[in-house]
Amino acid sequence: MASSKEYLQFVLEQLSALDDVSVRPMMGEYVLYHDGKVVGGIYDDRLLLKPTPSALALLKDAPTDIPYDGAKEMLVADVDDAERTCRVIEAIAAELPAPKPKRKKGNA
């Protein structure tokens, strides 16, 4: 089941306190970015976040699930608690390495 645009808009509204949040559609779902880093995604109308050490510490009680067959487990975020979700996303992004610069086309 693909995620609805209504749920996507709800999640983005809940995350409006954060700067530099974006999504990229991917096969009916959405990959979530903060500060240019992949922090999670919206899958089957659920916000799933990367289980980094800080996310695991902040979301001790969060269930885990896989976004699709063959994927690693992710944390299921409680989007209704916008403040907590924003803190977790900031912590995840702080732990992740900076994205690699994109190479120009035609360079090997």
Backbone as a chain_set.jsonl record, in Angstrom:
{"seq": "MASSKEYLQFVLEQLSALDDVSVRPMMGEYVLYHDGKVVGGIYDDRLLLKPTPSALALLKDAPTDIPYDGAKEMLVADVDDAERTCRVIEAIAAELPAPKPKRKKGNA", "coords": {"N": [[0.842, -1.182, 0.0], [0.656, 2.134, -0.916], [1.806, 5.244, 0.462], [-0.321, 7.94, 1.47], [-0.888, 11.194, 0.053], [-2.047, 12.922, 1.789], [-1.264, 11.987, 4.316], [1.47, 12.395, 4.073], [1.526, 15.226, 3.936], [0.552, 15.791, 6.511], [2.651, 14.768, 8.118], [4.752, 16.448, 7.271], [3.772, 18.903, 8.178], [3.863, 18.426, 10.931], [6.577, 18.388, 11.256], [7.35, 20.948, 10.805], [8.759, 22.715, 12.42], [11.392, 22.212, 12.023], [14.246, 23.169, 10.109], [15.184, 22.789, 6.693], [13.956, 20.289, 5.811], [13.036, 17.719, 3.685], [11.417, 15.711, 1.177], [11.584, 12.868, -0.972], [9.893, 11.342, -3.52], [9.505, 7.82, -3.857], [8.772, 5.025, -5.446], [5.984, 5.046, -4.689], [6.205, 5.647, -2.045], [7.917, 7.703, 0.425], [11.07, 9.161, 0.836], [12.7, 10.559, 3.581], [14.462, 13.505, 4.273], [16.827, 15.351, 6.204], [18.721, 18.187, 6.573], [19.987, 17.435, 4.22], [20.518, 14.766, 4.589], [19.593, 11.343, 4.663], [17.16, 10.466, 6.848], [15.066, 8.851, 7.384], [11.829, 7.624, 6.426], [8.584, 7.685, 4.831], [6.384, 5.186, 4.928], [3.792, 3.131, 3.958], [1.904, 4.855, 5.186], [3.191, 5.471, 7.623], [5.655, 6.902, 9.715], [8.909, 6.101, 9.558], [12.023, 5.819, 11.131], [15.641, 6.024, 10.99], [17.501, 3.741, 12.95], [19.585, 5.0, 14.747], [22.163, 5.312, 17.297], [21.444, 7.516, 19.029], [18.754, 7.883, 18.362], [17.676, 5.451, 19.176], [18.087, 5.727, 21.906], [16.469, 7.928, 22.511], [13.987, 7.05, 21.733], [13.157, 4.794, 23.262], [10.911, 3.227, 23.795], [9.742, 2.812, 21.361], [8.201, 0.919, 18.766], [9.566, -1.358, 16.293], [9.859, -1.842, 12.759], [9.885, -3.133, 9.407], [10.353, -1.327, 6.399], [9.915, -2.375, 3.86], [10.061, -5.532, 2.144], [13.093, -7.173, 2.744], [14.438, -4.984, 3.709], [16.225, -3.189, 6.325], [15.366, -3.118, 9.837], [13.464, -0.398, 11.147], [12.713, 2.436, 13.263], [9.456, 3.033, 14.443], [7.932, 6.026, 14.39], [6.148, 8.215, 16.609], [4.184, 10.325, 15.291], [2.36, 12.124, 16.207], [3.448, 13.303, 18.441], [4.977, 15.856, 17.938], [7.1, 17.559, 18.791], [8.923, 15.839, 20.098], [9.485, 14.074, 17.986], [10.74, 15.805, 16.187], [13.062, 16.433, 17.679], [14.297, 13.912, 17.71], [14.776, 13.478, 14.971], [16.596, 15.553, 14.45], [18.715, 14.661, 16.037], [19.345, 12.228, 14.788], [20.213, 13.13, 12.246], [22.463, 14.578, 13.042], [24.196, 12.559, 13.737], [24.744, 11.22, 11.388], [26.914, 10.85, 8.517], [28.056, 13.531, 6.375], [26.415, 14.102, 3.244], [27.72, 12.658, 0.246], [29.426, 14.605, -2.188], [27.828, 15.352, -5.281], [28.794, 13.921, -8.35], [29.818, 15.419, -11.386], [28.109, 14.932, -14.452], [29.475, 12.825, -16.938], [32.042, 12.681, -15.986], [34.426, 10.325, -14.962]], "CA": [[0.0, 0.0, 0.0], [1.426, 3.368, -0.994], [1.432, 6.277, 1.426], [-1.187, 8.968, 0.901], [-0.371, 12.562, 0.066], [-2.587, 13.553, 2.998], [-0.388, 11.624, 5.432], [2.724, 13.107, 3.818], [1.33, 16.619, 4.347], [0.446, 15.79, 7.964], [4.003, 14.597, 8.66], [5.52, 17.67, 7.006], [3.27, 19.93, 9.103], [4.379, 18.098, 12.259], [8.017, 18.649, 11.248], [7.552, 22.318, 10.32], [9.707, 23.423, 13.289], [12.745, 21.92, 11.54], [14.683, 23.733, 8.838], [15.798, 21.867, 5.735], [13.326, 18.976, 5.722], [12.503, 17.485, 2.354], [11.099, 14.323, 0.85], [11.715, 12.471, -2.37], [9.029, 10.185, -3.772], [10.188, 6.631, -4.333], [7.908, 3.85, -5.598], [4.759, 5.197, -3.926], [6.539, 6.013, -0.668], [8.692, 8.945, 0.466], [12.304, 9.162, 1.623], [12.742, 11.796, 4.359], [15.791, 14.086, 4.427], [17.036, 16.531, 7.052], [20.073, 18.696, 6.297], [20.53, 16.692, 3.095], [20.831, 13.396, 5.001], [18.428, 10.463, 4.774], [16.907, 10.152, 8.26], [13.975, 7.885, 7.465], [10.907, 7.676, 5.31], [7.158, 7.45, 5.057], [6.058, 3.914, 4.307], [2.471, 2.642, 4.369], [1.352, 5.86, 6.1], [3.903, 5.445, 8.907], [6.97, 7.531, 9.684], [9.943, 5.19, 10.059], [13.292, 6.532, 11.281], [16.845, 5.2, 11.126], [17.781, 3.424, 14.356], [20.92, 5.401, 15.186], [22.251, 5.228, 18.767], [20.661, 8.544, 19.724], [17.333, 7.609, 18.134], [17.318, 4.335, 20.06], [18.052, 6.243, 23.278], [15.334, 8.841, 22.654], [12.743, 6.327, 21.45], [13.316, 3.467, 23.888], [9.659, 2.49, 23.782], [9.189, 2.758, 20.007], [8.272, -0.365, 18.071], [10.338, -1.361, 15.056], [9.235, -2.54, 11.641], [10.632, -2.974, 8.167], [9.563, -0.563, 5.443], [9.603, -3.239, 2.717], [10.78, -6.81, 2.227], [14.534, -7.119, 2.535], [15.017, -3.781, 4.325], [16.572, -3.266, 7.741], [14.349, -2.585, 10.737], [13.505, 1.027, 11.468], [11.867, 2.812, 14.39], [8.168, 3.623, 14.09], [7.825, 7.269, 15.157], [4.837, 8.725, 16.984], [4.154, 11.63, 14.639], [1.502, 13.028, 16.989], [4.333, 14.017, 19.364], [5.817, 16.57, 16.974], [8.323, 18.074, 19.416], [9.841, 14.704, 20.306], [9.899, 13.576, 16.677], [11.721, 16.763, 15.661], [14.324, 16.233, 18.414], [14.901, 12.656, 17.251], [15.275, 13.679, 13.607], [17.816, 16.361, 14.561], [19.763, 13.804, 16.595], [19.734, 11.271, 13.742], [20.993, 13.854, 11.234], [23.754, 14.945, 13.624], [25.054, 11.371, 13.785], [25.03, 10.691, 10.054], [27.947, 11.586, 7.781], [27.586, 14.463, 5.345], [26.227, 13.428, 1.959], [28.836, 12.778, -0.689], [29.123, 15.557, -3.258], [27.435, 14.706, -6.535], [29.765, 14.069, -9.431], [29.27, 15.967, -12.615], [27.928, 13.92, -15.501], [30.559, 12.758, -17.919], [33.317, 12.404, -15.298], [34.522, 8.929, -14.53]], "C": [[0.885, 1.243, 0.0], [0.925, 4.375, 0.044], [0.616, 7.364, 0.734], [-0.516, 10.338, 0.969], [-0.88, 13.308, 1.302], [-1.698, 13.242, 4.201], [0.957, 12.331, 5.284], [2.602, 14.555, 4.295], [1.23, 16.741, 5.864], [1.831, 15.69, 8.603], [4.817, 15.874, 8.462], [5.056, 18.824, 7.893], [3.821, 19.686, 10.51], [5.867, 18.434, 12.371], [8.35, 20.078, 10.845], [8.513, 23.136, 11.19], [11.154, 23.218, 12.837], [13.026, 22.662, 10.236], [15.225, 22.598, 7.978], [15.272, 20.437, 5.836], [12.773, 18.843, 4.312], [12.19, 16.007, 2.186], [11.325, 14.103, -0.637], [10.816, 11.261, -2.573], [9.842, 9.019, -4.329], [9.219, 5.452, -4.29], [6.668, 3.914, -4.702], [4.971, 5.557, -2.472], [7.403, 7.264, -0.729], [9.915, 8.776, 1.365], [12.399, 10.534, 2.28], [14.188, 12.231, 4.571], [15.753, 15.224, 5.43], [18.489, 16.927, 6.892], [20.759, 17.89, 5.203], [20.866, 15.244, 3.392], [19.538, 12.582, 5.105], [18.273, 10.06, 6.238], [15.799, 9.118, 8.43], [13.097, 7.973, 6.235], [9.477, 7.454, 5.755], [6.784, 6.237, 4.229], [4.716, 3.438, 4.849], [1.837, 3.549, 5.417], [1.884, 5.728, 7.519], [5.226, 6.156, 8.71], [7.956, 6.576, 10.342], [11.276, 5.935, 10.033], [14.456, 5.566, 11.434], [17.144, 4.958, 12.605], [19.219, 3.734, 14.764], [20.975, 5.297, 16.709], [21.417, 6.275, 19.505], [19.162, 8.331, 19.532], [16.86, 6.475, 19.031], [17.219, 4.807, 21.513], [16.827, 7.124, 23.507], [13.987, 8.147, 22.472], [12.807, 4.903, 21.998], [12.067, 2.601, 23.753], [9.065, 2.314, 22.387], [9.274, 1.351, 19.419], [9.153, -0.238, 16.831], [9.553, -2.133, 13.996], [10.129, -2.351, 10.427], [9.752, -2.226, 7.16], [9.114, -1.379, 4.233], [10.442, -4.498, 2.857], [12.251, -6.628, 1.899], [15.209, -5.91, 3.153], [15.379, -4.051, 5.781], [15.445, -2.671, 8.575], [14.578, -1.107, 11.006], [12.566, 1.283, 12.648], [10.574, 3.444, 13.887], [7.971, 4.837, 14.989], [6.372, 7.614, 15.447], [4.747, 10.158, 16.47], [3.289, 12.621, 15.409], [2.31, 13.822, 18.01], [5.388, 14.74, 18.518], [7.133, 17.032, 17.58], [9.363, 16.968, 19.594], [10.359, 14.183, 18.971], [10.93, 14.506, 16.05], [13.075, 16.601, 16.353], [15.043, 14.981, 17.921], [15.493, 12.829, 15.856], [16.544, 14.522, 13.62], [18.982, 15.514, 15.072], [20.262, 12.796, 15.555], [20.637, 11.973, 12.733], [22.373, 14.226, 11.758], [24.719, 13.766, 13.644], [25.492, 10.869, 12.418], [26.117, 11.502, 9.362], [27.312, 12.518, 6.749], [27.402, 13.703, 4.035], [27.429, 13.657, 1.048], [28.46, 13.78, -1.772], [28.79, 14.802, -4.548], [28.483, 14.978, -7.592], [29.074, 14.637, -10.651], [29.169, 14.862, -13.656], [29.068, 14.0, -16.498], [31.916, 12.522, -17.303], [33.328, 10.972, -14.831], [35.107, 8.778, -13.171]], "O": [[1.773, 1.372, 0.843], [-0.239, 4.346, 0.444], [0.835, 7.668, -0.439], [0.316, 10.596, 1.838], [-0.216, 14.217, 1.8], [-1.411, 14.124, 5.01], [1.517, 12.813, 6.269], [3.489, 15.053, 4.988], [1.761, 17.688, 6.445], [2.147, 16.443, 9.525], [5.495, 16.329, 9.383], [5.874, 19.641, 8.316], [4.202, 20.631, 11.2], [6.357, 18.731, 13.46], [9.509, 20.389, 10.572], [9.032, 24.154, 10.733], [12.04, 23.975, 13.233], [12.157, 22.769, 9.37], [15.67, 21.573, 8.493], [16.051, 19.489, 5.935], [12.118, 19.755, 3.807], [12.647, 15.167, 2.96], [11.263, 15.033, -1.442], [10.961, 10.258, -1.874], [10.739, 9.199, -5.153], [8.892, 4.948, -3.216], [6.342, 2.936, -4.029], [4.003, 5.754, -1.738], [7.605, 7.828, -1.805], [9.81, 8.311, 2.499], [12.205, 11.556, 1.622], [15.032, 11.439, 4.991], [14.776, 15.97, 5.503], [19.387, 16.101, 7.057], [21.972, 17.683, 5.247], [21.438, 14.556, 2.546], [18.518, 13.082, 5.579], [19.143, 9.396, 6.802], [15.624, 8.572, 9.52], [13.548, 8.343, 5.151], [9.205, 7.086, 6.897], [6.856, 6.252, 3.0], [4.528, 3.352, 6.063], [1.297, 3.073, 6.416], [1.14, 5.854, 8.491], [5.852, 6.03, 7.657], [7.851, 6.28, 11.533], [11.616, 6.594, 9.05], [14.3, 4.451, 11.931], [17.047, 5.878, 13.418], [19.983, 2.826, 15.09], [19.93, 5.203, 17.352], [20.757, 5.958, 20.495], [18.383, 8.576, 20.453], [15.763, 6.535, 19.585], [16.364, 4.336, 22.263], [16.216, 7.073, 24.574], [12.971, 8.603, 22.995], [12.543, 3.936, 21.284], [12.163, 1.382, 23.612], [7.993, 1.726, 22.244], [10.292, 0.673, 19.557], [9.446, 0.87, 16.38], [8.7, -2.963, 14.31], [11.024, -1.505, 10.428], [8.547, -2.468, 7.083], [8.063, -1.111, 3.651], [11.42, -4.521, 3.604], [12.605, -6.005, 0.898], [16.436, -5.814, 3.128], [14.905, -5.012, 6.387], [14.673, -1.839, 8.1], [15.711, -0.631, 11.083], [11.73, 0.444, 12.982], [10.603, 4.298, 13.001], [7.857, 4.7, 16.207], [5.482, 7.343, 14.642], [5.185, 11.093, 17.141], [3.468, 13.832, 15.277], [1.896, 14.912, 18.405], [6.529, 14.293, 18.401], [8.18, 16.907, 16.945], [10.538, 17.15, 19.275], [11.546, 13.882, 18.842], [11.894, 14.04, 15.443], [14.116, 16.629, 15.697], [16.26, 14.992, 17.736], [16.604, 12.367, 15.596], [17.479, 14.234, 12.871], [20.107, 15.642, 14.588], [21.463, 12.543, 15.458], [21.709, 11.465, 12.401], [23.349, 14.195, 11.009], [25.933, 13.959, 13.575], [26.499, 10.171, 12.303], [26.234, 12.706, 9.591], [26.18, 12.311, 6.314], [28.148, 12.767, 3.748], [28.065, 14.711, 1.081], [27.316, 13.809, -2.226], [29.382, 13.769, -4.859], [28.993, 16.09, -7.723], [27.901, 14.368, -10.909], [30.022, 13.978, -13.734], [29.553, 15.076, -16.848], [32.863, 12.194, -18.017], [32.314, 10.469, -14.348], [35.247, 7.658, -12.681]]}, "num_chains": 1, "name": "protein.A"}
